[in-house]
Amino acid sequence: MISDYLNRTLPSTEELPCSDDIPVDNEDQNFLPNVLLFLLNSIWADRFDWYFGADMAIYHTTGKNLCVPMVPGGFLSLGVERQKGGKSRRSYAVWEENEIVPMLTLEMVSHTPGNEYDEKMVTYAKLGVLYYLIYNPEFWLRDRHQPFELYKLVDRPEGERSYQLQIGEPYWMPEVGLGIGRCQGVFNGIDRELLAWYDRTGSRYLMPEENVQLERQRADRLAAQLRALGIDPNL
């Protein structure tokens, strides 16, 4: 709940910056969150109760300054409108979203460490983000961590809530209804490591072009079987 001190007219997202104006230092910081968004648009095409933001400011009331946002690489919120009031969001203000905080945030470690393993983790825990993913494929040895670390907010015996590293990849998130993990996939014709969504069985949701390729392979196999039976598949 917003405290009495903060129970006043809060700025709207129309008034607040849409990001922190800090440029990313590698293309993956924009590319990979947008791949996840691109996939969600296909997986949840018939759902309108979710929002995925990429490199977008999250404004909240748990910090010292309302105008200093968190800007993760990506975040997923459930129970909110895909388009707020029929318009695209400039930023995400918790007080404009019925106090719904993101269910999952993604931080991507860059050449310059950005406090992903300490300060940001504490802030997301205070905000109440259930899952916190740190993706660090290049600098994990430098930072003495693993390339893929997913944390879940859990209750501690002392009454506080903090993040606990989860085991297993892809990791199934029952509260989200999706799993998440790394994979080798094809995007725009390039085979590379990606972040991807998974179903309950651990099967990866494929990229649209991968689905097209799979259907083409199935059609080719069927045509070959017909030819082996003396049947022209083109008739």
WOQUITA-V821610 format. One record per residue. N is the residue number from 1. RES is the residue in one small letter. PSI is psi in whole degrees, -180 to 180 (NA if undefined). Layout:
n = {N	N}
res = {RES	RES}
psi = {PSI	PSI}
This chain:
n = {1	2	3	4	5	6	7	8	9	10	11	12	13	14	15	16	17	18	19	20	21	22	23	24	25	26	27	28	29	30	31	32	33	34	35	36	37	38	39	40	41	42	43	44	45	46	47	48	49	50	51	52	53	54	55	56	57	58	59	60	61	62	63	64	65	66	67	68	69	70	71	72	73	74	75	76	77	78	79	80	81	82	83	84	85	86	87	88	89	90	91	92	93	94	95	96	97	98	99	100	101	102	103	104	105	106	107	108	109	110	111	112	113	114	115	116	117	118	119	120	121	122	123	124	125	126	127	128	129	130	131	132	133	134	135	136	137	138	139	140	141	142	143	144	145	146	147	148	149	150	151	152	153	154	155	156	157	158	159	160	161	162	163	164	165	166	167	168	169	170	171	172	173	174	175	176	177	178	179	180	181	182	183	184	185	186	187	188	189	190	191	192	193	194	195	196	197	198	199	200	201	202	203	204	205	206	207	208	209	210	211	212	213	214	215	216	217	218	219	220	221	222	223	224	225	226	227	228	229	230	231	232	233	234	235}
res = {m	i	s	d	y	l	n	r	t	l	p	s	t	e	e	l	p	c	s	d	d	i	p	v	d	n	e	d	q	n	f	l	p	n	v	l	l	f	l	l	n	s	i	w	a	d	r	f	d	w	y	f	g	a	d	m	a	i	y	h	t	t	g	k	n	l	c	v	p	m	v	p	g	g	f	l	s	l	g	v	e	r	q	k	g	g	k	s	r	r	s	y	a	v	w	e	e	n	e	i	v	p	m	l	t	l	e	m	v	s	h	t	p	g	n	e	y	d	e	k	m	v	t	y	a	k	l	g	v	l	y	y	l	i	y	n	p	e	f	w	l	r	d	r	h	q	p	f	e	l	y	k	l	v	d	r	p	e	g	e	r	s	y	q	l	q	i	g	e	p	y	w	m	p	e	v	g	l	g	i	g	r	c	q	g	v	f	n	g	i	d	r	e	l	l	a	w	y	d	r	t	g	s	r	y	l	m	p	e	e	n	v	q	l	e	r	q	r	a	d	r	l	a	a	q	l	r	a	l	g	i	d	p	n	l}
psi = {149	130	165	-34	-35	-1	74	-176	114	150	150	164	-18	-24	-21	149	147	-14	-171	5	17	117	148	155	10	154	-27	-28	-26	-39	-53	-43	-36	-28	-44	-42	-44	-43	-42	-36	-25	-46	-44	40	-30	4	144	21	34	159	133	121	142	123	46	145	136	115	137	171	13	-8	-177	-27	121	-25	7	105	168	139	82	167	-37	159	152	126	141	148	17	168	142	-46	122	114	27	9	155	142	144	-36	180	109	121	-38	-14	-1	34	37	21	117	158	144	-31	135	147	124	132	120	135	-172	-37	117	139	33	30	-30	0	-79	-47	-38	-43	-42	-45	-37	-43	-36	-29	21	123	-45	135	116	128	119	120	68	-22	-32	21	-34	-41	-42	-1	45	-178	158	-32	115	121	126	146	139	120	157	136	155	-31	4	-7	163	136	171	140	129	132	152	141	141	129	152	126	128	96	-33	-24	-32	22	156	163	146	-176	160	165	118	171	126	125	38	1	128	122	170	133	163	141	161	150	155	-179	-29	-5	9	136	138	123	155	151	-42	-27	-39	-40	-44	-40	-43	-36	-41	-40	-42	-39	-41	-42	-41	-41	-40	-40	-41	-37	-24	5	19	131	112	-13	-6	NA}
